[in-house]
Amino acid sequence: MSSVILRRIGDVAEQLGLRASDIIQLGPYKAKIPLDVVYQNPRRAKLVLMTAINPTPAGEGKTTMSIGLAEAMNRLGVHATAVLREPSLGPTFGMKGGATGGGNAQVQPATDINLHFTGDFHAITAAHNLLAALIDNELYHGSRIAVNPAHVTWKRVLDVNDRALRHVVIGLGGASQGVVRESGFDITAASEVMAVLTLSKDFAELKERLGQMIVARSGAHFVSVADLKVQDALAALLTEAILPNLVQTTEGTPAIIHGGPFANIAHGCNSIVATEAGLRLSDVVITEAGFGADLGAEKFLDIKAPAADLRPDLACVVVTLRALRYHGGQPVQEAEQPNREALHRGMSNLFKHLENLDRFGVPSVVAINQFDTDTAEEIQWLQRQLQEVGVSVAAADVFSHGGAGGSELAQLVHDQLSSTKSGYAPLYGASMAIDEKIATIAGKIYGADAVEYSPAAQIALTRLKRWGLEHLKVCVAKTQYSLSDNPAWIGRPEHFTLHIRDIEVARGAGYVVPLAGSMIRMPGLPPDPAAYRVTVDDTGTIHGIY
């Protein structure tokens, strides 16, 4: 990446029509936008959803493409803003490294954003764990609620990957140390507090949703945060975290970054208030939803869009030659090598995602994320294959060239926004039973023939019906590497069964979480984590984060 000279954040805000007094400056290059400023103007922007095919472990560059497309559209004279999620320390020090884009299509200051940023993740972690501490205090003192310790469902969270904390025993050391019970940790990105914050339109809704969160079972009933009467205490830790963050790209394009739920174990979208800010302060918003369209896009379209009354105008599906080769059976370690036959076989995965977006009535285009190892022959072959079946496609190399490398894609998106009309509608309605909603997603989006529930999941379904929670939406926790629940089943799997081993309830977030296959909500570190590549020189400058 070439040397980047950042603009003062007040100048970036001015591009959005904001004055210095409209933002809360956090140093020279970061700011928060107050909620009254977010909502002071009506919506005016077109909404573009950036999604992808099922990725390889390295990811296919949705964030990079979102940033590059925003830059390229500004070069066209279109006032575009990138609205993205905040990185989690888990991937930053784990498998993928930083998540601020790449090369000449990054959000800045990248190191700050990849680390503590404006403290939102830490505030969410603190609020989540304050609730956990209050629950254990109630088990010890018993002044407000009386529940069986084995029926507490609220875990703790931490924003690092740590498999050793998935299952723990707490309260050891004698009677004065609390009640001994089994518990565990999830990663902060999977916290229901994270989901509540990102799905709340304002502070009043934040408090209401916090109060609705379920923390334990008590006989035939549930215990909520409202029963403990601590929603205001939790909200007190989130008064600044709910405000969206304003930064810039490598080319000085405004970027609004807020919230960071993963799409494989949570809903995978940035916050409603961040999206609202983009829609009210610019003409085109490019937002991304995590992993492939079977996860992030489905959850955006079935969970976030209805909650925020959003109507996406266009979906942009990122594809790479390496991912197509991988889905065509080429080993991941060889996926950079040309292989026309593997490319052809891997197209089935891309076509399934395009079909899925059609089910929602959202027009789509394909963005080919070019790499230095790609051959012009294979890029041209892929473009011809898509054009022959009526799919609009453009190649882009925003990593190497920033907005200039996305000019063809920007023009395509601009033309599509001008000429097509979205017929968006969610996949299912609130009146469906939970198992019907799961079956609809499994059959129509994943391509499963059937859904199989473990005894624990069957009990959970019965409990949800007894509690009157069948109106909730569904947020499946599933591997990102396959349309199925088995990461080894690449391409477009057929004639398979989706296995649900349990169902967790996130009433405050407005959904239930079916756990498919072996998916867990606290990742582990890989054999060679990115943390080993991070260095700090004698001046305190950090290297190797991205």
N, C-alpha and C positions, 0 to 999 in steps of 0.2 A: 504494500500500500504506500502511495506517495505521502509525503508529509502533509498533515492536515492543520490548517489554521482555523481555529474555532471562532465563531462569532459570539459576541456577548449575548446572553440569553434574552436581554431586553430587546435586542435587534431581531432575534428569532420570533419573539412574541409579537413584535410589530407587524411581521408578515401575516399574522393571524388577525390583525386588527386590534390587538391588545396594547394597552399602555403599560408602562413600568408599574404603575399603581394597581394594575389588574392582576398581577402575578405575585407570588411569594418567592423571592429569589433565594436560592440556596447556593451561594457562591456565584462565580461568573458564568457558569455553563449549565446550571440546572435550576428548575423552578417548579413550583406546584401551582395549579390553577384552582382558585376557590370555586365552590359549587355554584355560588350565585353568578359568577362570571361564566361558568360553563353554560348555564341555562338562560343567559340574558338575551340571546338571539334565537330565532327559530331555526329549525333544521333547513339546510339548503343543499347538502352534498349528495352526490351519487355514492353508493357503497359497493366496493369491490372486495370480495372474500378470496383471499389467497389460501389455497389448499394444495394437495399433492397426492401422488400415488403412495402405496405402502413403501416406506423408506428402507434403505440399507441402514446398518448401525451408524453410519456417519451422518445421516440426514441428507435431504436433497436440496436444501437451500431456500426454504420458504421465506425465512426472515430476510436473507440477503436479497431475494427477488422482490419482496415487498418494499424494502428500502430503495433498491435500484429503480423499481417502477415509479415510486413517488418522485424520485429525482428526475427520471426521464420525462414524466408528465409535466413537471415544472419547467423543464427545458422546452416543452411544447407550448408553454404559456398557460397551462392549466394549473390552478391553485390546488395542489394535492398535498395531503398529509398522510404519513404512515402512522397507524395506530396499532401498537404492538404490546406483547406481554413483557414483563420483567424477567430476566434470567434468574434461575435458582442456583444456589451454591452447589447443589447436588451434581448436576451435569457439569457445572463449571470446573469442579475438581474431580469429576468422574470420567465418564466415557467420552462425552462430546466436547468438553471444554466450553469456552464462552459462547454466549448466544446473542451477540449484538450484530449479527451479519458478518460479512467478511470482505477482505480486500478493500476496494474503493466503494463499497456499498455497506457502510456500517453506521450505527448510531453512536454518537459521541457525547461525553467522554466515555469511551468503551470500557476502560478498566474500572472506573467508578460504577458504571451501570452493571457490570458483571459481578461486582463485589457487594458492598453494602448499599450503594445507590442512595436513595433518600430514606432508607430505614423501614420501608413498608413491610418487607418480609419479616423483619425482626419484631415489628409491632404485632403482626398477625400471630407469629410464634408465641409472643408474650401473652396475648389475649387468650389464645387456645390453651396454653399451659396454666394460666391463672385459673381458668375454669376447671382444669384437671385437679389443681391443688385444692380448690374450693370443694370439689366433689369428695376428695379423700378426707378433707377436714370434716365434712358432714358424716362420712362413715365413722370417723373417730369420735366426734362430739354428738352427732345425731340431733341437732337442734332444729333443723328445718325439714329434712326428709329422712325416711328410714327405708333403705333398700338393701337387698341381699348384695354383698360385695361382688359376687359372681355375675350379677346382672347389670353391672356398670358397663356401658358400651363406649364411653368416651376415653380415647387413648391420649397420649401426649404426642407432640410433634417436634421435629428438628429439621433444619434446612441443610442437612448434609446426608449423603448416602451412607447408611450404617446398618448392615444386615444383622449385626449382633444385637440390635435393639428391637428387632421385630417382635420378639416374645421375651418378656421380662417378668420377674416377680418383684413386687414392691412391698414396702412396709417391713422388711426384715430388720432384725436387731433388737427385738423386744417390744413390749406393749406400748412404750412411750414413742415408738417410731411410726405408729399408724397401724392400719389394718393390713394384714398380709393378704395379698391377692395377686392373681396373674393379670398382666396388662401388656402393653407394648407401645411402640412408637410408629407413626407414619411420617412421611416427609411433609414439610410445611405446605408444599404445592398441593397436597391431597387433603389439607385441612378443610373442614366445613366452614371455618371462619374465613378462609381464603375465598371459598365459593360464595359465601354470604356477602362479603365485601364486594366482589366483582359483579354480583347480580343485583346489587342494591342501587336504586336510582338516586337516593339522597340519604341524609343522616337518619331521618325518621324511619325509612324502610330498613336501614341497617339495624337499628335497635329492634324493630319488629321481628326481623328475620333471626337475629341473635336469640331473642326470647323463644322462638319456635324450635330451636335445636334440641334434639332428644339426647339425653345423656345416660339414661338407664331404663330398665324395665322394672315394673313393680306390680306383680300379679298380672292381671289382665290389662293393665294400663301402662303408660309411659311417663317418665319424669322429664320435664323440659327445663331449659334455662329459666323460663318464666316462673316455674315452681320454686326455683332457688332465689328468684328475684335479684339476679346479678347481671342482667343484660346491660344495665347502665355502666357497671364497673368494667365490663368487657369493652363497651363502646368508648369509654374514656381513653382506652389505649389505642383507639383507631381513628381519633378525630383528625389527625393529619394524614394517616395512611389512606383514607378514603378519597383524598384529593389527587387527581391525576397529575402525572409528571410530564413536564415539557423539556425536551432536549432537541438535538438537531442531528442531521445526517452528515456524512463527510462533505457534502456539497452545500450544507447550510439549510437544507429543507427541514421544516418543522416535523418533529416526531413526538407523539404522545404515547408514553409507555406506562402501563399501570396494570398490576395484578399479574399472577403467574401460575395459574393452575395447569398441571400437565393434562394432555388429552387422553392418555392411555389409562390414567387412574383418577381423573377428575374431568371437568367439562372443557378444559383446554382453550379458553378464550380470555382475552383481556377484559377489562371492566366495562360495564355499561356506561359509567360516567366518562371514561376516556373516549369511548365511541361517540357519545353525545357531544363531547367537546369538538371532536373532529368534524362531525356532521354539521355543527353550528358555526364553525370557524373557517371552513374551507369549502372547496367545490367538489373535490373527489377525495374519498377516504379509502385507503388501502389497508385492510386489516387482515391478520392471519389467524388461523385456528390450527392447533397443533397436530402433527403427524398427518396421516392420510385422510382422505375425505370420508372414510368409514368411521373415523373417530372424531377429529376436531370439527370437520364441516358438518357432520350429522348432528353433533351436539350444539354447534352454533345455530343450526337451522331448526332444531327441535327444542332447545332449551333457552339459549340466550335471545334469539330473535323474537320469540313470542313474549318473553319476559320484558323486553325493551320496546316492543312494537316496532321492530326493525323489518325492513323489506329489502334484502340485498338485491342489487341491480345486476350483478355479474359475478361469476366465479372464475378464478384463474387457477388452473391445475398445473402445478410444477412437476415436470418430469425430467429425469436425467437418463442419459444412455446407460450409465452404470446400473441404475436401478432396474431399467428394462431388461438388461442382460441378466441381472440377478434373478428377476422373476421368470426369466426364460431358462433358468437352470444353470447359469454360469456361476461357479463358486465365487463368493464375495471377495476373496483375495485376488481373483483374476478379473473382477468386474470392469476394470479400466481398459481391458484389452478388446479390440474390435471383434465382433462376432455377430454377423448378420442373422444367423439362424436363431441365436438366443434372443436377439432384439425382437424378432418376429413373434417368438413364443411369448415373450414378456408383455407384448401389447395387450394381452387379455386382461392384465391387471389394470392398465390405464382405461380400457374401454368400460370395465365394470364401474370405475369411479365416475366416468362421464355419464353412464346410465343412471347412477345413483343421484347425481345432481339433477338430471332430467326429471327424476321422480318428484323432486321438490319444486319443479317449475322454474329453476334458476338457469338462465343462459350461461354457457361456459366457453372459455377459450383455453388453449394449452400453451404454456410457456416452457420452452426447452431451455433448461439451465445448462449452458455450455461450459465445458472444462477444457483445459489445455490438451488433454489426452484424447479428446473427441476428434474424429475424422470428419472432414467436410462431406464425404460421401455418405456416411451414416446419418449425419444431421439432415442432409437433403433427402435421403431415403425416408426418414421418419416424417418429415414434413409432407412428402408426397403421399405416404400412406394415410395420414390424417386428412389431408385435403381431398383425397379421393372419396372419403366417406362423409364429407361435409363438415369436418371439424376445423375451426379457425385456429391457426397456430402461428407462433413467432418464436424465433430463437433469440436468446439474450445472453450476453456476457457482462453482467453488471459487476461481477467480482473484479475483473481486470480493468474495466473501463467506466465504472460508475454509471451515471445516468446516460452517458453517450452510448454505452453498450446495451441499453434497453430501449433505444429509439423506435425500433420496429415493433416491439411489444407495446410500447406506450401508444403508438399510433393505432394499433389494432384495438387496444382497450378503449381508446377514445372513440373510435368508429363504432365499436359494439355498444358502448353506452349511449351513443347518439341514435342508433338504428334499431336496437332490440328493446323489448319490454319484458320485465320479469313477471312471471306468473306464480311467484313463490307462495307455497303453502306448507305447513308442517306435515310430517309423515303420519302422525296419529293425533287423536283428540283426547281430551282429559277424561271422557266418559269410558274409555277402554279400561278393562282390568289390567293390572300390572303385568300379568303373564301374557296378555294379548299384546301389550306394547312391546315387551321383550321379543315375542315371536315375530312381530312386524319388523322390528329392526334386524333381527337375526335372518329372517327370510328375504326381505327386500333389499337390505343394505349389504349384509355379509354373504348372502346366497346359501344359507344353511337350509337343510331339509327339515330339521327338527331342533327342539331345545330340550335338553335333559337336565333335571334339577336333582341335586343331592338331597338327602333327608333334611339337612340343615336349611337349604334353600326353600324346600317345601314348607317347613315350619315358618320361615320368614314370610312367605307369601300369605299363609294363613293369618299370621300376626298383623301384617299390613292391612288385610281386609277387616280384621276385628277392630283395629285402631282407626278405621275410616280414612286411610291414607292412599286409597287406590287412584285418587286424582293426581298424584304426584307424577312427574316425568321420570324418564329412565336415562341413567348415565352409566353405560356399561364400562367396566374396567376390563380391558382386553389388550393382548399383545398388539403392538403397532406394526409388527413386521408381516402380518398376514391378515387377510380378510376373515380368517377363521380364528379360533382360540389357540391354535398350535403354530408357533412362529416358524416351524419348518415347512408348513404348507404354503408355498409361494405361488405366485401367479394368480390364477382364479380358481380356488378350490371348489369342487363340486361334491355333492352327495355326502355332506358331513353334518355332524350334530354339534351344536353349540352347548358346551357343558357349563352350567351355573352351579358353583359349589356353595355359594352363600349370597345373601342380599343384605346390604347395609342400608340404613335409612338416613337421609340428610334432609330432614323436614324444613330446616331453615333455608337451605339452598333450593328447596322445591323439587327434589328428585330422590330416587332410590339408586343405589349403586350395586348392580349385579356383578359379582366377581366371577369372571369367565376363565376357565382353564386354571392355570397356575399363577395368574396375575396377582402380585402383591403390591402394597401401597407404601413400602419402604424399600427403595432400590438398594442394591449393594454396589460396592466399588469393583471395577474390572481388574484384571491382573496387572495392568500398567496404567493406573489412573492419571488423569491430566495433572493432578497435584504435583507429580514428580517433575513436571516440566516448568513449574513456576519458580522464578527467581526474583530476588529483590537486591538491587545494587546498593552501594554504600551511601547513595543519596536518598534512598527510600523509594526509588522508582521501581515499579513492578513490571516484570516481563513474563511472557508466556501464558497470560490469561486467555488470549484469543489469537 
